[in-house]
Amino acid sequence: MTGSLKAVRAAVVLVVFVVAVAVLVAVGTRSTPTTPSSAQTTSTTAAPAGGSTTTTAAAGAATSSTTTSTTARHGHGATTTTTTTPHASVSVVVANATNTNGLAAHFSTVIGAGGWKMGTPIDASTTEATSTVYYAAGQQAAAQSIASTIGVKPAQVQPLTTAAPVAGVTGTDVVVVIGQDLATASGS
């Protein structure tokens, strides 16, 4: 194969990869129905040194996603790590950051249907245009699962810090702040 043919082939592979990733992102950020389903989602991505990362999540299941990472290094075997967290062990508080009454209670019901350990719905200390799902250390997968359930974009899943517009959530694993975007989307 000539050098220019190899470059064209590599460019085509790259374009196909980018399109596939764009499709997967579009599918992953679509809002999902509030009724739990028994469907299972599996995605595999390449990892450094020829390994792969596979994430499997059963929608509506009582367990958050399981991630298995396998990396072969220099032909000397592989390392595998698996983490599973039952939904009932993840504490979740929903805060209403809009002027629309009842949103925190509504979304608490929607999220609670997935088996998460729900706290009492509260009001945020400020109003927010955009909804955000905040997570405590080690709870990012749970936060991403909850965000997907209610239609919050992956970019709006962030670490829980004192900058979150919610008081009194110390010890909570995931804090969901409902902004005007979800108020509008829910028809309220």
C-alpha positions in Angstrom: 0.0 0.0 0.0 1.3 3.4 -0.8 1.7 6.2 1.8 -1.1 8.3 0.4 -3.5 5.3 0.3 -2.7 4.5 4.0 -3.3 8.2 4.9 -6.7 8.1 3.1 -7.6 4.8 4.8 -6.7 6.2 8.2 -8.7 9.3 7.6 -11.8 7.2 6.6 -11.4 5.1 9.8 -11.1 8.3 11.9 -14.3 9.8 10.3 -16.2 6.6 10.9 -15.1 6.6 14.5 -16.1 10.2 15.0 -19.5 9.6 13.5 -20.0 6.5 15.7 -19.1 8.5 18.8 -21.4 11.3 17.8 -24.3 8.9 17.4 -23.6 7.2 20.7 -23.4 10.6 22.5 -26.7 11.6 20.9 -28.4 8.4 22.0 -26.9 8.7 25.5 -28.2 12.2 26.0 -31.7 11.7 24.9 -34.3 11.9 27.6 -35.6 8.6 28.7 -39.1 7.6 29.7 -39.9 7.8 33.4 -41.1 4.2 33.4 -38.2 1.9 34.2 -37.3 -0.6 31.5 -35.5 -3.9 31.7 -33.3 -3.0 28.7 -29.5 -3.3 29.1 -27.0 -1.0 27.6 -23.4 -2.0 26.9 -20.6 0.1 25.5 -17.0 -0.7 24.9 -14.2 1.9 24.3 -10.6 1.4 23.6 -8.2 1.9 26.4 -4.4 2.6 26.3 -2.1 -0.3 25.5 -4.6 -2.3 23.6 -7.1 -2.8 26.4 -10.7 -1.9 26.6 -13.3 -0.5 29.0 -16.8 -2.1 29.0 -19.7 -0.4 30.8 -22.9 -2.3 31.3 -26.0 -0.7 32.8 -29.5 -2.2 33.2 -32.0 0.6 32.9 -34.3 0.8 35.8 -32.4 -1.9 37.6 -31.6 -1.7 41.3 -27.9 -1.5 40.6 -25.9 1.3 39.0 -23.6 0.6 36.1 -20.8 -1.9 36.3 -17.5 -0.9 34.8 -14.9 -3.4 33.9 -11.5 -2.2 32.7 -9.1 -4.5 31.1 -5.6 -3.4 30.0 -3.0 -5.6 28.6 0.5 -4.2 29.2 3.5 -5.4 27.2 1.9 -8.9 26.8 2.0 -9.6 30.6 -1.6 -10.4 31.4 -4.4 -8.0 32.2 -5.9 -6.1 35.1 -9.6 -6.1 35.7 -11.6 -3.9 38.1 -15.3 -4.2 38.6 -17.5 -1.8 40.7 -21.2 -2.3 41.5 -23.2 -0.1 43.8 -26.8 -1.0 44.7 -29.1 1.9 44.0 -30.7 1.6 47.5 -27.3 2.4 49.1 -26.9 5.8 47.2 -28.6 8.7 49.0 -30.2 11.3 46.6 -31.7 14.7 47.4 -33.6 16.7 44.7 -33.6 20.5 45.0 -36.0 22.8 43.2 -34.0 25.8 41.8 -37.0 27.3 39.9 -40.1 29.3 40.8 -42.3 26.4 39.8 -43.8 24.6 42.8 -43.6 20.8 43.2 -40.7 20.1 40.8 -38.4 18.6 43.5 -41.2 16.3 44.6 -42.0 15.3 41.0 -38.4 14.5 40.1 -37.9 12.7 43.5 -40.7 10.3 42.5 -39.2 9.8 39.0 -35.7 9.1 40.3 -37.0 7.1 43.3 -38.7 4.7 40.8 -35.2 3.5 39.9 -34.6 2.2 43.5 -32.4 5.1 44.7 -32.5 6.0 48.4 -34.4 9.3 48.2 -34.2 12.1 50.8 -36.8 14.8 51.4 -37.2 17.1 48.4 -35.9 20.7 49.2 -35.6 24.1 47.6 -32.2 25.4 46.3 -30.8 28.6 47.7 -30.9 30.3 44.2 -32.8 29.9 40.9 -30.9 28.2 38.1 -31.5 28.1 34.4 -29.8 24.8 33.9 -30.3 21.6 35.9 -27.2 20.0 37.4 -26.5 16.6 39.1 -23.8 16.9 41.7 -22.0 13.9 43.1 -19.9 13.1 46.2 -16.6 11.3 45.9 -17.0 7.9 44.3 -20.6 8.5 43.1 -20.0 9.8 39.6 -21.5 6.6 37.9 -24.6 6.9 40.1 -24.9 10.6 39.2 -24.5 9.9 35.5 -27.2 7.2 35.7 -29.6 9.6 37.5 -28.8 12.4 35.0 -29.6 10.1 32.1 -32.9 9.1 33.7 -34.2 12.7 34.0 -32.6 14.1 30.8 -29.7 16.1 32.2 -26.8 16.3 29.8 -23.5 14.6 30.8 -21.7 18.0 30.9 -24.0 19.0 33.7 -22.9 16.1 36.0 -20.4 17.7 38.4 -18.5 17.1 41.6 -20.4 18.2 44.7 -18.7 21.3 46.2 -19.7 24.2 48.4 -20.5 26.0 45.1 -23.6 23.9 44.7 -26.7 26.1 45.3 -28.0 23.8 48.0 -27.5 23.9 51.8 -27.7 21.0 54.3 -26.8 18.2 52.0 -23.7 17.0 53.9 -23.3 13.3 53.7 -25.6 13.0 50.6 -24.2 11.0 47.7 -26.0 12.7 44.8 -27.7 16.1 44.8 -30.0 16.9 41.8 -30.7 20.6 41.2 -33.7 21.1 39.0 -33.3 24.2 36.9 -35.7 26.0 34.5 -34.7 23.8 31.6 -36.3 20.7 33.2 -39.3 22.8 34.4 -39.9 23.8 30.8 -39.3 20.3 29.5 -41.7 18.8 32.0 -44.5 21.2 30.9 -44.7 22.9 34.3 
